[in-house]
Amino acid sequence: MQIDETLYQRQIVHQMMSLLRPREVVVMSLRHGFDGGEHTWKEIGSELGVSGTRAYQIYERGRRRLYCNRLEKAGIAIEDVFT
C-alpha cells in the first residue's frame, strides 16, 4: 500500500513540474535525484554556471511555486516524497 501511495505522490510531483521554469526543473531534478543520485548545491550550481547559493535560490523559488499550487493543497511535502 505504501508503494502505491509513493508512486501516486511522485506522479503528482512530475505533473507539477510543468508549472516550473526550465531552470527550476533542472535544479529540482538534480537535487532530488529524479535522473539518478542527488546532487549538492555546489554541483548543481556548476551544472548551471552559477554559485551553489544561487542554485539554492532557484530551488526555493520553484519550491514556493509548487507549494503555492497543488502540493500544498494535497498535503504533500516534496521532501517526504523523495527521501
C-alpha positions, -999 to +999 in steps of 0.1 A: +000+000+000+029+024+009+044+018-026+012+028-044+009+059-023+046+069-030+041+062-067+010+084-067+028+112-050+057+110-075+032+112-104+017+144-088+051+159-084+060+152-121+028+168-132+035+198-111+069+202-128+051+217-157+044+247-136+081+254-131+105+274-152+131+254-170+160+262-146+137+253-116+130+219-132+167+212-137+175+222-101+146+202-086+156+172-107+192+173-097+186+180-060+160+152-056+177+127-078+150+124-105+177+115-130+199+094-107+216+104-075+210+136-055+235+165-061+249+191-038+241+228-042+277+233-054+273+206-081+240+220-092+255+255-094+284+242-115+259+225-139+241+258-144+271+281-143+260+298-111+270+296-074+257+270-051+238+298-033+221+309-065+212+273-072+195+271-038+176+304-045+163+289-078+153+258-059+134+278-033+116+299-059+105+266-076+095+251-043+074+280-034+057+279-068+049+242-062+037+248-026+015+277-037-003+253-061-015+218-057+011+201-035+002+223-005-035+216-011-029+179-013-008+180+019+023+165+001+058+177+011+083+172-017+109+163+010+087+134+021+082+121-014+119+119-024+136+109+009 
